[in-house]
Amino acid sequence: MNYRVQPSAQVDESAEVGAGSSVWDLAQIREDARLGEGCVIGRGAYVGPGVRMGANCKLQNYALVYEPAELGDGVFIGPAVVLTNDHEPRSVDPEGRQKRGGDWEAVAVRIADGASVGARSVCVAPLTIGRWAMVAAGSVVTRDVPDFALVMGVPARRVGWVGRAGVRLAERPAEPGVWECPRTGALYDEKDGSLRERAI
């Protein structure tokens, strides 16, 4: 085994955990989950059956990632975040019988490379969070989030843009639609509600 698992954690035999990853106390990784290299799964975190995670992802303490979620490379999931999987949740059917696995269709939260979801946020599937986007702590995300968008609130709405460094971008006064990262100097162009990186 080329990854670290604390004795109190549970990793199903059919799960694949990438080299250099760490699975901390009381975490659970279910059957057929696939985690890339260098992932960190915090205390009490849950990774559902068949979930796909890229390399260098961080799942902080008590985050719940329900199947069939898909996380790209370098995704950050803050403490106590929930990625749901049932758009119409019920414990029982209309006749009062308890629903089982085949009685509903799981839907996914998909999170693209480099995106971050802040502490105690809830992402209500089905939806996609774009590349390098950032969801502020305590948000409830109910619709797709564009690449580089900064969203917050209940329900979450876009309030700005962020760059790869995670810093809020500033619009250049003399160049409407051109945004700059105050940390790295990288430039981004806004058009029709989306943001694109300028080629270096």
Contact map, one row per residue, 1 for C-alpha under 8 A:
11110000000000000000000000000000000000000000000000000000000000000000000000000000000000000000000000000000000000000000000000000000000000000000000000000000000000000000000000000000000000000000000000000000
11110000000000000111100000000000000000000000000000000000000000000000000000000000000000000000000000000000000000000000000000000000000000000000000000000000000000000000000000000000000000000000000000000000
11111000000000001111110000000000000000000000000000000000000000000000000000000000000000000000000000000000000000000000000000000000000000000000000000000000000000000000000000000000000000000000000000000000
11111100000000000001111000000000000000000000000000000000000000000000000000000000000000000000000000000000000000000000000000000000000000000000000000000000000000000000000000000000000000000000000000000000
00111110100000000000011100000000000000000000000000000000000000000000000000000000000000000000000000000000000000000000000000000000000000000000000000000000000000000000000000000000000000000000000000000000
00011111100000000000001110000000000000000000000000000000000000000000000000000000000000000000000000000000000000000000000000000000000000000000000000000000000000000000000000000000000000000000000000000000
00001111100000000000000010000000000000000000000000000000000000000000000000000000000000000000000000000000000000000000000000000000000000000000000000000000000000000000000000000000000000000000000000000000
00000111110000000000000111100000000000000000000000000000000000000000000000000000000000000000000000000000000000000000000000000000000000000000000000000000000000000000000000000000000000000000000000000000
00001111111000000000001111110000000000000000000000000000000000000000000000000000000000000000000000000000000000000000000000000000000000000000000000000000000000000000000000000000000000000000000000000000
00000001111100000000000001111100000000000000000000000000000000000000000000000000000000000000000000000000000000000000000000000000000000000000000000000000000000000000000000000000000000000000000000000000
00000000111110100000000000011110000000000000000000000000000000000000000000000000000000000000000000000000000000000000000000000000000000000000000000000000000000000000000000000000000000000000000000000000
00000000011111100000000000001111000000000000000000000000000000000000000000000000000000000000000000000000000000000000000000000000000000000000000000000000000000000000000000000000000000000000000000000000
00000000001111100000000000000010000000000000000000000000000000000000000000000000000000000000000000000000000000000000000000000000000000000000000000000000000000000000000000000000000000000000000000000000
00000000000111110000000000000011100000000000000000000000000000000000000000000000000000000000000000000000000000000000000000000000000000000000000000000000000000000000000000000000000000000000000000000000
00000000001111111000000000001111110000000000000000000000000000000000000000000000000000000000000000000000000000000000000000000000000000000000000000000000000000000000000000000000000000000000000000000000
00000000000001111100000000000001111000000000000000000000000000000000000000000000000000000000000000000000000000000000000000000000000000000000000000000000000000000000000000000000000000000000000000000000
00100000000000111110100000000000011110000000000000000000000000000000000000000000000000000000000000000000000000000000000000000000000000000000000000000000000000000000000000000000000000000000000000000000
01100000000000011111100000000000011111100000000000000010000000000000000000000000000000000000000000000000000000000000000000000000000000000000000000000000000000000000000000000000000000000000000000000000
01100000000000001111100000000000000111000000000000000000000000000000000000000000000000000000000000000000000000000000000000000000000000000000000000000000000000000000000000000000000000000000000000000000
01110000000000000111110000000000000011100000000000000000000000000000000000000000000000000000000000000000000000000000000000000000000000000000000000000000000000000000000000000000000000000000000000000000
01110000000000001111111000000000000111111000000000000000000000000000000000000000000000000000000000000000000000000000000000000000000000000000000000000000000000000000000000000000000000000000000000000000
00111000000000000001111100000000000001111000000000000000000000000000000000000000000000000000000000000000000000000000000000000000000000000000000000000000000000000000000000000000000000000000000000000000
00011100100000000000111110100000000000011110000000000000000000000000000000000000000000000000000000000000000000000000000000000000000000000000000000000000000000000000000000000000000000000000000000000000
00001101100000000000011111100000000000011111000000000000000000000000000000000000000000000000000000000000000000000000000000000000000000000000000000000000000000000000000000000000000000000000000000000000
00000111100000000000001111100000000000000111000000000000000000000000000000000000000000000000000000000000000000000000000000000000000000000000000000000000000000000000000000000000000000000000000000000000
00000001110000000000000111110000000000000011100000000000000000000000000000000000000000000000000000000000000000000000000000000000000000000000000000000000000000000000000000000000000000000000000000000000
00000001110000000000001111111000000000001111110000000000000001000000000000000000000000000000000000000000000000000000000000000000000000000000000000000000000000000000000000000000000000000000000000000000
00000000111000000000000001111100000000000001111000000000000000000000000000000000000000000000000000000000000000000000000000000000000000000000000000000000000000000000000000000000000000000000000000000000
00000000011100100000000000111110100000000000011110000000000000000000000000000000000000000000000000000000000000000000000000000000000000000000000000000000000000000000000000000000000000000000000000000000
00000000011100100000000000011111100000000000011111000000000000000000000000000000000000000000000000000000000000000000000000000000000000000000000000000000000000000000000000000000000000000000000000000000
00000000001111100000000000001111100000000000000111000000000000000000000000000000000000000000000000000000000000000000000000000000000000000000000000000000000000000000000000000000000000000000000000000000
00000000000101110000000000000111110000000000000011100000000000000000000000000000000000000000000000000000000000000000000000000000000000000000000000000000000000000000000000000000000000000000000000000000
00000000000001110000000000001111111000000000001111110000000000000000000000000000000000000000000000000000000000000000000000000000000000000000000000000000000000000000000000000000000000000000000000000000
00000000000000111100000000000001111100000000000001111000000000000000000000000000000000000000000000000000000000000000000000000000000000000000000000000000000000000000000000000000000000000000000000000000
00000000000000011100000000000000111110100000000000011110000000000000000000000000000000000000000000000000000000000000000000000000000000000000000000000000000000000000000000000000000000000000000000000000
00000000000000001110100000000000011111100000000000001111100000000000000000000000000000000000000000000000000000000000000000000000000000000000000000000000000000000000000000000000000000000000000000000000
00000000000000001111100000000000001111100000000000000111000000000000000000000000000000000000000000000000000000000000000000000000000000000000000000000000000000000000000000000000000000000000000000000000
00000000000000000111110000000000000111110000000000000011100000000000000000000000000000000000000000000000000000000000000000000000000000000000000000000000000000000000000000000000000000000000000000000000
00000000000000000101110000000000001111111000000000000011111000000000000000000000000000000000000000000000000000000000000000000000000000000000000000000000000000000000000000000000000000000000000000000000
00000000000000000000111100000000000001111100000000000001111100000000000000000000000000000000000000000000000000000000000000000000000000000000000000000000000000000000000000000000000000000000000000000000
00000000000000000000111100100000000000111110100000000000011110000000000000000000000000000000000000000000000000000000000000000000000000000000000000000000000000000000000000000000000000000000000000000000
00000000000000000000001110100000000000011111100000000000011111100000000000000000000000000000000000000000000000000000000000000000000000000000000000000000000000000000000000000000000000000000000000000000
00000000000000000000001111100000000000001111100000000000000111000000000000000000000000000000000000000000000000000000000000000000000000000000000000000000000000000000000000000000000000000000000000000000
00000000000000000000000111110000000000000111110000000000000011100000000000000000000000000000000000000000000000000000000000000000000000000000000000000000000000000000000000000000000000000000000000000000
00000000000000000000000001110000000000001111111000000000001111111000000000000000000000000000000000000000000000000000000000000000000000000000000000000000000000000000000000000000000000000000000000000000
00000000000000000000000000111100000000000001111100000000000001111100000000000000000000000000000000000000000000000000000000000000000000000000000000000000000000000000000000000000000000000000000000000000
00000000000000000000000000011100100000000000111110100000000000011110000000000000000000000000000000000000000000000000000000000000000000000000000000000000000000000000000000000000000000000000000000000000
00000000000000000000000000001110100000000000011111100000000000001111000000000000000000000000000000000000000000000000000000000000000000000000000000000000000000000000000000000000000000000000000000000000
00000000000000000000000000001111100000000000001111100000000000000111000000000000000000000000000000000000000000000000000000000000000000000000000000000000000000000000000000000000000000000000000000000000
00000000000000000000000000000111110000000000000111110000000000000011000000000000000000000000000000000000000000000000000000000000000000000000000000000000000000000000000000000000000000000000000000000000
00000000000000000000000000000001110000000000001111111000000000001111110000000000000000000000000000000000000000000000000000000000000000000000000000000000000000000000000000000000000000000000000000000000
00000000000000000000000000000000111000000000000001111100000000000001111000000000000000000000000000000000000000000000000000000000000000000000000000000000000000000000000000000000000000000000000000000000
00000000000000000000000000000000011100000000000000111110100000000000011110000000000000000000000000000000000000000000000000000000000000000000000000000000000000000000000000000000000000000000000000000000
00000000000000000000000000000000001110000000000000011111100000000000001111100000000000000000000000000000000000000000000000000000000000000000000000000000000000000000000000000000000000000000000000000000
00000000000000000100000000000000001111100000000000001111100000000000000111000000000000000000000000000000000000000000000000000000000000000000000000000000000000000000000000000000000000000000000000000000
00000000000000000000000000000000000111110000000000000111110000000000000011100000000000000000000000000000000000000000000000000000000000000000000000000000000000000000000000000000000000000000000000000000
00000000000000000000000000000000000101110000000000001111111000000000001111111000000000000000000000000000000000000000000000000000000000000000000000000000000000000000000000000000000000000000000000000000
00000000000000000000000000000000000000111100000000000001111100000000000001111100000000000000000000000000000000000000000000000000000000000000000000000000000000000000000000000000000000000000000000000000
00000000000000000000000000000000000000111100100000000000111110100000000000011110000000000000000000000000000000000000000000000000000000000000000000000000000000000000000000000000000000000000000000000000
00000000000000000000000000000000000000011110100000000000011111100000000000011111000000000000000000000000000000000000000000000000000000000000000000000000000000000000000000000000000000000000000000000000
00000000000000000000000000000000000000001111100000000000001111100000000000000111000000000000000000000000000000000000000000000000000000000000000000000000000000000000000000000000000000000000000000000000
00000000000000000000000000100000000000000111110000000000000111110000000000000011100000000000000000000000000000000000000000000000000000000000000000000000000000000000000000000000000000000000000000000000
00000000000000000000000000000000000000000101110000000000001111111000000000001111110000000000000000000000000000000000000000000000000000000000000000000000000000000000000000000000000000000000000000000000
00000000000000000000000000000000000000000000111000000000000001111100000000000001111000000000000000000000000000000000000000000000000000000000000000000000000000000000000000000000000000000000000000000000
00000000000000000000000000000000000000000000111100100000000000111110100000000000011100000000000000000000000000000000000000000000000000000000000000000000000000000000000000000000000000000000000000000000
00000000000000000000000000000000000000000000011110100000000000011111100000000000011110000000000000000000000000000000000000000000000000000000000000000000000000000000000000000000000000000000000000000000
00000000000000000000000000000000000000000000001111100000000000001111100000000000000010000000000000000000011100000000000000000000000000000000000000000000000000000000000000000000000000000000000000000000
00000000000000000000000000000000000000000000000111110000000000000111110000000000000010000000000000000000011110000000000000000000000000000000000000000000000000000000000000000000000000000000000000000000
00000000000000000000000000000000000000000000000000110000000000001111111000000000001010000000000000000000000111000000000000000000000000000000000000000000000000000000000000000000000000000000000000000000
00000000000000000000000000000000000000000000000000111000000000000001111100000000000000000000000000000000000111100000000000000000000000000000000000000000000000000000000000000000000000000000000000000000
00000000000000000000000000000000000000000000000000011100100000000000111110100000000000000000000000000000000001111000000000000000000000000000000000000000000000000000000000000000000000000000000000000000
00000000000000000000000000000000000000000000000000001110100000000000011111100000000000000000000000000000000000111100000000000000000000000000000000000000000000000000000000000000000000000000000000000000
00000000000000000000000000000000000000000000000000001111100000000000001111100000000000000000000000000000000000011100000000000000000000000000000000000000000000000000000000000000000000000000000000000000
00000000000000000000000000000000000000000000000000000111110000000000000111110000000000000000000000000000000000001110000000000000000000000000000000000000000000000000000000000000000000000000000000000000
00000000000000000000000000000000000000000000000000000101110000000000001111111000000000000000000000000000000000111111000000000000000000000000000000000000000000000000000000000000000000000000000000000000
00000000000000000000000000000000000000000000000000000000111100000000000001111100000000000000000000000000000000000111100000000000000000000000000000000000000000000000000000000000000000000000000000000000
00000000000000000000000000000000000000000000000000000000111100100000000000111110100000000000000000000000000000000001111000000000000000000000000000000000000000000000000000000000000000000000000000000000
00000000000000000000000000000000000000000000000000000000011110100000000000011111100000000000000000000000000000000001111110000000000000000000000000000000000000000000000000000000000000000000000000000000
00000000000000000000000000000000000000000000000000000000001111100000000000001111100000000000000000000000000000000000011100000000000000000000000000000000000000000000000000000000000000000000000000000000
00000000000000000000000000000000000000000000000000000000000111110000000000000111110000000000000000000000000000000000001110000000000000000000000000000000000000000000000000000000000000000000000000000000
00000000000000000000000000000000000000000000000000000000000001110000000000001111111000000000000000000000000000000000111111000000000000000000000000000000000000000000000000000000000000000000000000000000
00000000000000000000000000000000000000000000000000000000000000111100000000000001111100000000000000000000000000000000000111100000000000000000000000000000000000000000000000000000000000000000000000000000
00000000000000000000000000000000000000000000000000000000000000011100100000000000111110000000000000000000000010000000000001111000000000000000000000000000000000000000000000000000000000000000000000000000
00000000000000000000000000000000000000000000000000000000000000001100000000000000011111000000000000000000000110000000000001111000000000000000000000000000000000000000000000000000000000000000000000000000
00000000000000000000000000000000000000000000000000000000000000000111100000000000001111100000000000000000011110000000000000011100000000000000000000000000000000000000000000000000000000000000000000000000
00000000000000000000000000000000000000000000000000000000000000000000000000000000000111111000000000000001111000000000000000001000000000000000000000000000000000000000000000000000000000000000000000000000
00000000000000000000000000000000000000000000000000000000000000000000000000000000000011111000000000000000001000000000000000011100000000000000000000000000000000000000000000000000000000000000000000000000
00000000000000000000000000000000000000000000000000000000000000000000000000000000000001111100000000000000000000000000000000000000000000000000000000000000000000000000000000000000000000000000000000000000
00000000000000000000000000000000000000000000000000000000000000000000000000000000000001111110000000000000000000000000000000000000000000000000000000000000000000000000000000000000000000000000000000000000
00000000000000000000000000000000000000000000000000000000000000000000000000000000000000011111100000100000000000000000000000000000000000000000000000000000000000000000000000000000000000000000000000000000
00000000000000000000000000000000000000000000000000000000000000000000000000000000000000001111100001100000000000000000000000000000000000000000000000000000000000000000000000000000000000000000000000000000
00000000000000000000000000000000000000000000000000000000000000000000000000000000000000000111111111100000000000000000000000000000000000000000000000000000000000000000000000000000000000000000000000000000
00000000000000000000000000000000000000000000000000000000000000000000000000000000000000000111111111100000000000000000000000000000000000000000000000000000000000000000000000000000000000000000000000000000
00000000000000000000000000000000000000000000000000000000000000000000000000000000000000000001111110000000000000000000000000000000000000000000000000000000000000000000000000000000000000000000000000000000
00000000000000000000000000000000000000000000000000000000000000000000000000000000000000000001111110000000000000000000000000000000000000000000000000000000000000000000000000000000000000000000000000000000
00000000000000000000000000000000000000000000000000000000000000000000000000000000000000000001111111000000000000000000000000000000000000000000000000000000000000000000000000000000000000000000000000000000
00000000000000000000000000000000000000000000000000000000000000000000000000000000000000000001111111100000000000000000000000000000000000000000000000000000000000000000000000000000000000000000000000000000
00000000000000000000000000000000000000000000000000000000000000000000000000000000000000000011100111110000000000000000000000000000000000000000000000000000000000000000000000000000000000000000000000000000
00000000000000000000000000000000000000000000000000000000000000000000000000000000000000000111100011111111000000000000000000000000000000000000000000000000000000000000000000000000000000000000000000000000
00000000000000000000000000000000000000000000000000000000000000000000000000000000000000000000000001111111000000000000000000000000000000000000000000000000000000000000000000000000000000000000000000000000
00000000000000000000000000000000000000000000000000000000000000000000000000000000000000000000000000111111000000000000000000000000000000000000000000000000000000000000000000000000000000000000000000000000
00000000000000000000000000000000000000000000000000000000000000000000000000000000000000000000000000111111100000000000000000000000000000000000000000000000000000000000000000000000000000000000000000000000
00000000000000000000000000000000000000000000000000000000000000000000000000000000000000000000000000111111100000000000000000000000000000000000000000000000000000000000000000000000000000000000000000000000
00000000000000000000000000000000000000000000000000000000000000000000000000000000000001000000000000111111110000000000000000000000000000000000000000000000000000000000000000000000000000000000000000000000
00000000000000000000000000000000000000000000000000000000000000000000000000000000000001000000000000000111111000000000000000000000000000000000000000000000000000000000000000000000000000000000000000000000
00000000000000000000000000000000000000000000000000000000000000000011000000000000000011000000000000000001111100000000000000000000000000000000000000000000000000000000000000000000000000000000000000000000
00000000000000000000000000000000000000000000000000000000000000000011000000000000000011100000000000000000111110000000000000001100000000000000000000000000000000000000000000000000000000000000000000000000
00000000000000000000000000000000000000000000000000000000000000000011110000000000000110000000000000000000011111000000000000001110000000000000000000000000000000000000000000000000000000000000000000000000
00000000000000000000000000000000000000000000000000000000000000000001110000000000001110000000000000000000001111100000000000111111100000000000000000000000000000000000000000000000000000000000000000000000
00000000000000000000000000000000000000000000000000000000000000000000111000000000000000000000000000000000000111110000000000000011100000000000000000000000000000000000000000000000000000000000000000000000
00000000000000000000000000000000000000000000000000000000000000000000011100100000000000000000000000000000000011111010000000000001111000000000000000000000000000000000000000000000000000000000000000000000
00000000000000000000000000000000000000000000000000000000000000000000001110100000000000000000000000000000000001111110000000000001111100000000000000000000000000000000000000000000000000000000000000000000
00000000000000000000000000000000000000000000000000000000000000000000001111100000000000000000000000000000000000111110000000000000011100000000000000000000000000000000000000000000000000000000000000000000
00000000000000000000000000000000000000000000000000000000000000000000000111110000000000000000000000000000000000011111000000000000001110000000000000000000000000000001000000000000000000000000000000000000
00000000000000000000000000000000000000000000000000000000000000000000000001110000000000000000000000000000000000111111100000000000111111000000000000000000000000000000000000000000000000000000000000000000
00000000000000000000000000000000000000000000000000000000000000000000000000111100000000000000000000000000000000000111110000000000000111100000000000000000000000000000000000000000000000000000000000000000
00000000000000000000000000000000000000000000000000000000000000000000000000011100100000000000000000000000000000000011111010000000000001111000000000000000000000000000000000000000000000000000000000000000
00000000000000000000000000000000000000000000000000000000000000000000000000001110100000000000000000000000000000000001111110000000000001111110000000000000000000000000000000000000000000000000000000000000
00000000000000000000000000000000000000000000000000000000000000000000000000001111100000000000000000000000000000000000111110000000000000011100000000000000000000000000000000000000000000000000000000000000
00000000000000000000000000000000000000000000000000000000000000000000000000000111110000000000000000000000000000000000011111000000000000001110000000000000000000000000000000000000000000000000000000000000
00000000000000000000000000000000000000000000000000000000000000000000000000000101110000000000000000000000000000000000111111100000000000111111100000000000000000000000000000000000000000000000000000000000
00000000000000000000000000000000000000000000000000000000000000000000000000000000111100000000000000000000000000000000000111110000000000000111100000000000000000000000000000000000000000000000000000000000
00000000000000000000000000000000000000000000000000000000000000000000000000000000011100000000000000000000000010000000000011111010000000000001110000000000000000000000000000000000000000000000000000000000
00000000000000000000000000000000000000000000000000000000000000000000000000000000001110100000000000000000000010000000000001111110000000000001111000000000000000000000000000000000000000000000000000000000
00000000000000000000000000000000000000000000000000000000000000000000000000000000001111100000000000000000001110000000000000111110000000000000010000000000000000000000000000000000000000000000000000000000
00000000000000000000000000000000000000000000000000000000000000000000000000000000000010100000000000000000001110000000000000011111000000000000001000000000000000000000000000000000000000000000000000000000
00000000000000000000000000000000000000000000000000000000000000000000000000000000000000000000000000000000000111000000000000111111100000000000011100000000000000000000000000000000000000000000000000000000
00000000000000000000000000000000000000000000000000000000000000000000000000000000000000000000000000000000000011110000000000000111110000000000001110000000000000000000000000000000000000000000000000000000
00000000000000000000000000000000000000000000000000000000000000000000000000000000000000000000000000000000000011110010000000000011111010000000000111100000000000000000000000000000000000000000000000000000
00000000000000000000000000000000000000000000000000000000000000000000000000000000000000000000000000000000000000111010000000000001111110000000000111111000000000000000000000000000000000000000000000000000
00000000000000000000000000000000000000000000000000000000000000000000000000000000000000000000000000000000000000111110000000000000111110000000000001110000000000000000000000000000000000000000000000000000
00000000000000000000000000000000000000000000000000000000000000000000000000000000000000000000000000000000000000011111000000000000011111000000000000111000000000000111010000000000000000000000000000000000
00000000000000000000000000000000000000000000000000000000000000000000000000000000000000000000000000000000000000000111000000000000111111100000000011111100000000001100000000000000000000000000000000000000
00000000000000000000000000000000000000000000000000000000000000000000000000000000000000000000000000000000000000000011110000000000000111110000000000011110000000000100010000000000000000000000000000000000
00000000000000000000000000000000000000000000000000000000000000000000000000000000000000000000000000000000000000000001110010000000000011111010000000000111000100000000000000000000000000000000000000000000
00000000000000000000000000000000000000000000000000000000000000000000000000000000000000000000000000000000000000000000111010000000000001111110000000000111100000000000000000000000000000000000000000000000
00000000000000000000000000000000000000000000000000000000000000000000000000000000000000000000000000000000000000000000111110000000000000111110000000000001000000000000000000000000000000000000000000000000
00000000000000000000000000000000000000000000000000000000000000000000000000000000000000000000000000000000000000000000011111000000000000011111000000000001100000000000000000000000000000000000000000000000
00000000000000000000000000000000000000000000000000000000000000000000000000000000000000000000000000000000000000000000010111000000000000111111100000000011111100000000000000000000000000000000000000000000
00000000000000000000000000000000000000000000000000000000000000000000000000000000000000000000000000000000000000000000000011110000000000000111110000000001111100000000000000000000000000000000000000000000
00000000000000000000000000000000000000000000000000000000000000000000000000000000000000000000000000000000000000000000000011110000000000000011111100000000011100000000000000000000000000000000000000000000
00000000000000000000000000000000000000000000000000000000000000000000000000000000000000000000000000000000000000000000000000111010000000000001111100000000001100000000000000000000000000000000000000000000
00000000000000000000000000000000000000000000000000000000000000000000000000000000000000000000000000000000000000000000000000010111000000000000111110000000000000000000000000000000000000000000000000000000
00000000000000000000000000000000000000000000000000000000000000000000000000000000000000000000000000000000000000000000000000000011110000000000111111000000000000000000000000000000000000000000000000000000
00000000000000000000000000000000000000000000000000000000000000000000000000000000000000000000000000000000000000000000000000000001110010000000001111101010000001000000000000000000000000000000000000000000
00000000000000000000000000000000000000000000000000000000000000000000000000000000000000000000000000000000000000000000000000000000111010000000000111111000000000000000000000000000000000000000000001000000
00000000000000000000000000000000000000000000000000000000000000000000000000000000000000000000000000000000000000000000000000000000111110000000000011111000000000000000000000000000000000000000000001100000
00000000000000000000000000000000000000000000000000000000000000000000000000000000000000000000000000000000000000000000000000000000011111000000000001111100000000001111000000000000000000000000000000100000
00000000000000000000000000000000000000000000000000000000000000000000000000000000000000000000000000000000000000000000000000000000010111000000000011111110000001111100000000000000000000000000000000000000
00000000000000000000000000000000000000000000000000000000000000000000000000000000000000000000000000000000000000000000000000000000000011110000000000011111000001111100000100000000000000000000000000000000
00000000000000000000000000000000000000000000000000000000000000000000000000000000000000000000000000000000000000000000000000000000000001110010000010001111100111110000000000000000000000000000000000000000
00000000000000000000000000000000000000000000000000000000000000000000000000000000000000000000000000000000000000000000000000000000000000111111000000000111111111100000000000000000000000000000000000000000
00000000000000000000000000000000000000000000000000000000000000000000000000000000000000000000000000000000000000000000000000000000000000010111000000000011111110000000000000000000000000000000000000000000
00000000000000000000000000000000000000000000000000000000000000000000000000000000000000000000000000000000000000000000000000000000000000000011100000000001111110000000000000000000000000000000000000000000
00000000000000000000000000000000000000000000000000000000000000000000000000000000000000000000000000000000000000000000000000000000000000000011110000000001111110000000000000000000000000000000000000000000
00000000000000000000000000000000000000000000000000000000000000000000000000000000000000000000000000000000000000000000000000000000000000100011110000000011111111000000000000000000000000000000000000000000
00000000000000000000000000000000000000000000000000000000000000000000000000000000000000000000000000000000000000000000000000000000000000000000000000000011111111100000000000000000000000000000000000000000
00000000000000000000000000000000000000000000000000000000000000000000000000000000000000000000000000000000000000000000000000000000000000000000000010001111000111111000000000000000000000000000000000000000
00000000000000000000000000000000000000000000000000000000000000000000000000000000000000000000000000000000000000000000000000000000000000000000000000001111000011111000000000000000000000000000000000000000
00000000000000000000000000000000000000000000000000000000000000000000000000000000000000000000000000000000000000000000000000000000000000000000000000001110000001111100000110000000000000000000000000000000
00000000000000000000000000000000000000000000000000000000000000000000000000000000000000000000000000000000000000000000000000000000000010000000000000011100000001111110000110000000000000000000000000100000
00000000000000000000000000000000000000000000000000000000000000000000000000000000000000000000000000000000000000000000000000000000000111000000000000011100000000011111111110000000000010000000000000000000
00000000000000000000000000000000000000000000000000000000000000000000000000000000000000000000000000000000000000000000000000000000000100000000000000010000000000001111111110000000000010000100000000000000
00000000000000000000000000000000000000000000000000000000000000000000000000000000000000000000000000000000000000000100000000000000000100000000000000010000000000000111111000000000000000000000000000000000
00000000000000000000000000000000000000000000000000000000000000000000000000000000000000000000000000000000000000000000000000000000000000000000000000000000000000000111111000000000000010110000000000000000
00000000000000000000000000000000000000000000000000000000000000000000000000000000000000000000000000000000000000000000000000000000000101000000000000000000000000000111111100000000000000000000000000000000
00000000000000000000000000000000000000000000000000000000000000000000000000000000000000000000000000000000000000000000000000000000000000000000000000000000000000000111111110000000000011100000000000000000
00000000000000000000000000000000000000000000000000000000000000000000000000000000000000000000000000000000000000000000000000000000000000000000000000000100000000011110011111000000000011000000000000000000
00000000000000000000000000000000000000000000000000000000000000000000000000000000000000000000000000000000000000000000000000000000000000000000000000000000000000011110001111100000001111000000000000000000
00000000000000000000000000000000000000000000000000000000000000000000000000000000000000000000000000000000000000000000000000000000000000000000000000000000000000000000000111110000001111000000000000000000
00000000000000000000000000000000000000000000000000000000000000000000000000000000000000000000000000000000000000000000000000000000000000000000000000000000000000000000000011111011111100000000000000000000
00000000000000000000000000000000000000000000000000000000000000000000000000000000000000000000000000000000000000000000000000000000000000000000000000000000000000000000000001111111111100000000000000000000
00000000000000000000000000000000000000000000000000000000000000000000000000000000000000000000000000000000000000000000000000000000000000000000000000000000000000000000000000111111000000000000000000000000
00000000000000000000000000000000000000000000000000000000000000000000000000000000000000000000000000000000000000000000000000000000000000000000000000000000000000000000000000011111000000000000000000000000
00000000000000000000000000000000000000000000000000000000000000000000000000000000000000000000000000000000000000000000000000000000000000000000000000000000000000000000000000111111110000000000000000000000
00000000000000000000000000000000000000000000000000000000000000000000000000000000000000000000000000000000000000000000000000000000000000000000000000000000000000000000000000111111110000000000000000000000
00000000000000000000000000000000000000000000000000000000000000000000000000000000000000000000000000000000000000000000000000000000000000000000000000000000000000000000000000110011111000000000111000000000
00000000000000000000000000000000000000000000000000000000000000000000000000000000000000000000000000000000000000000000000000000000000000000000000000000000000000000000000000110011111100000011110000000000
00000000000000000000000000000000000000000000000000000000000000000000000000000000000000000000000000000000000000000000000000000000000000000000000000000000000000000000000011110000111110000011110000000000
00000000000000000000000000000000000000000000000000000000000000000000000000000000000000000000000000000000000000000000000000000000000000000000000000000000000000000000000011110000011111001111000000000000
00000000000000000000000000000000000000000000000000000000000000000000000000000000000000000000000000000000000000000000000000000000000000000000000000000000000000000110101111000000001111111110000000000000
00000000000000000000000000000000000000000000000000000000000000000000000000000000000000000000000000000000000000000000000000000000000000000000000000000000000000000000001111000000000111111000000000000000
00000000000000000000000000000000000000000000000000000000000000000000000000000000000000000000000000000000000000000000000000000000000000000000000000000000000000000000101000000000000011111000000000000000
00000000000000000000000000000000000000000000000000000000000000000000000000000000000000000000000000000000000000000000000000000000000000000000000000000000000000000000100000000000000011111100000000000000
00000000000000000000000000000000000000000000000000000000000000000000000000000000000000000000000000000000000000000000000000000000000000000000000000000000000000000000000000000000000111111110000000000000
00000000000000000000000000000000000000000000000000000000000000000000000000000000000000000000000000000000000000000000000000000000000000000000000000000000000000000010000000000000000110011111000000001100
00000000000000000000000000000000000000000000000000000000000000000000000000000000000000000000000000000000000000000000000000000000000000000000000000000000000000000000000000000000011110001111100000001100
00000000000000000000000000000000000000000000000000000000000000000000000000000000000000000000000000000000000000000000000000000000000000000000000000000000000000000000000000000000011100000111110000111100
00000000000000000000000000000000000000000000000000000000000000000000000000000000000000000000000000000000000000000000000000000000000000000000000000000000000000000000000000000000111000000011111000111100
00000000000000000000000000000000000000000000000000000000000000000000000000000000000000000000000000000000000000000000000000000000000000000000000000000000000000000000000000000000111000000001111111110000
00000000000000000000000000000000000000000000000000000000000000000000000000000000000000000000000000000000000000000000000000000000000000000000000000000000000000000000000000000000100000000000111111100000
00000000000000000000000000000000000000000000000000000000000000000000000000000000000000000000000000000000000000000000000000000000000000000000000000000000000000000000000000000000000000000000011111000000
00000000000000000000000000000000000000000000000000000000000000000000000000000000000000000000000000000000000000000000000000000000000000000000000000000000000000000000000000000000000000000000011111100000
00000000000000000000000000000000000000000000000000000000000000000000000000000000000000000000000000000000000000000000000000000000000000000000000001100000000000000000000000000000000000000000011111110000
00000000000000000000000000000000000000000000000000000000000000000000000000000000000000000000000000000000000000000000000000000000000000000000000000110000000000001000000000000000000000000001111011111000
00000000000000000000000000000000000000000000000000000000000000000000000000000000000000000000000000000000000000000000000000000000000000000000000000000000000000000000000000000000000000000001110001111100
00000000000000000000000000000000000000000000000000000000000000000000000000000000000000000000000000000000000000000000000000000000000000000000000000000000000000000000000000000000000000000111100000111110
00000000000000000000000000000000000000000000000000000000000000000000000000000000000000000000000000000000000000000000000000000000000000000000000000000000000000000000000000000000000000000111100000011111
00000000000000000000000000000000000000000000000000000000000000000000000000000000000000000000000000000000000000000000000000000000000000000000000000000000000000000000000000000000000000000000000000001111
00000000000000000000000000000000000000000000000000000000000000000000000000000000000000000000000000000000000000000000000000000000000000000000000000000000000000000000000000000000000000000000000000000111
